[in-house]
């Protein structure tokens, strides 16, 4: 019987086995198209997904398209209606009873139309293709899920290993970019003005011009981002919601909230290049789960750093208390005993030695008190008091000189010196320290801020003295 498909059963089995032997979705679709063309003798075959965004796929094709249609005919190479002299065969592919796409063939080799046998073979292949596509989808989803889970675990481990806040954000952006196969991974955080700013960026190219890019208040997408809602963009360059100056570079994008325990840390944006495939529903879901876990890890890492800083502050407070309660008191008591011994001393030389010892002890007490004050300051914050600012300037000069400087404060410096006078004092201090650091033979630096000084007219004053060995001291003073 001429229409009996049995003589062509081995090629059909070969095509079915070839389709079902692959788990990667794109390769599976290409084998379906190739097998359909070979099985039916078609010169051209395409498989067009019904929803390209679901799997991130575009049309799969093989062979050369048939000649263009005559004037007035449809322009598509494989139209819904047959083109004269170009036979067309069209069958649907269903996956779990849902339309996946259509398999279309055109141009029978050797001429002539497609036969009922060709259509029957193609429908058998399409049925098996639906099963193979379903399996490939499951495999692809499982593989993607595994990659995203491993990436989230790696990010959590990295964040809890003690990275700084800036490095932690960079880790999240970099890992997410790689997992999503995105052109860039950026993190935006709210600004005081009510907008959002890119604070961290990871890209294949130099991301320097991305950092600092701001979404101004009033942007259509801003309300969603600040509200912790995900935003999915088909084409960043043409979407009216996108207003940044870098949007023209990118195509599909997803912007995911970094939110945990009611706290919005920022937004993770993963734009792809223009023309790249759109994000699938699976990729959007997995990326959202990654962002949630990364946000939780950021919160936990921040809490851990906070506990570590608190422990450091507690240690500094304990050391400061010990210095005050033990060392300063003992030094003070020793100085009192030396003063009593000096008054009883009969030999002038001994009396002079005791006087110098008392002076050294007083200087030591002043330096210890300065150290106590420095320990009580929070190192991560800029000092607000005059004492703290003087110590910061002196520490900077000491780093250049290569040895610690001696800093003394006499009187209630922070309460007596007005802010305007403090600014002039710091300016004079910077100049004196700059001069000291340029001297090649300096081995000792002493800075004294004295609020017990007086001017020649008897008016109270603050006096700054910067002294280096082998050089006359630099002095600045102002009335209080």
Buried (B, 14 or more C-beta within 10 A) or exposed (E): EEEEBEEBEEBBEEBBEBBBEBBEBBEBBBBBBBBBBBBBBBBBBBBBBEEBBBBBBEBBBBBEBBEEBEEEBEEBBBBEEBBEEBBBBBBEBBBEEEEBBBBBBBBBEEEEEBBEBBBBBBBBBBBBBBBBBBBBBEBBBEEBBEBBBEBBEEBBEBBEEEBEEEEBBBBBBBBBBEBBEBBBBBBBBBBEEEBBBBBBBBBEEEBEEBEEBBBBEEBEBBEBBBEBBBBBBEBBBEBEBBBBEBBEBBBBBBBBBBBBEEEBBBBBBBBBBBEBBBBBEBBBBBBBBBBBBBBBBBBBBBEBBEEEEEEEBEEBEEBBEEBBEEBBEEBEEBBEEBBEBBEEBEEEEEBEBBBEBBEEBBBBBBBBBBBBBBBBBEEEEEBEBBBBBBBBBBEBBBEEBEEEBBBBBBBEBBEBBEEEBBEBBBEBBEEBBEBBBEEEEBEEBBBBBBBEBEEEEEEEBBBBBBBBEEEEEBBBBBEB
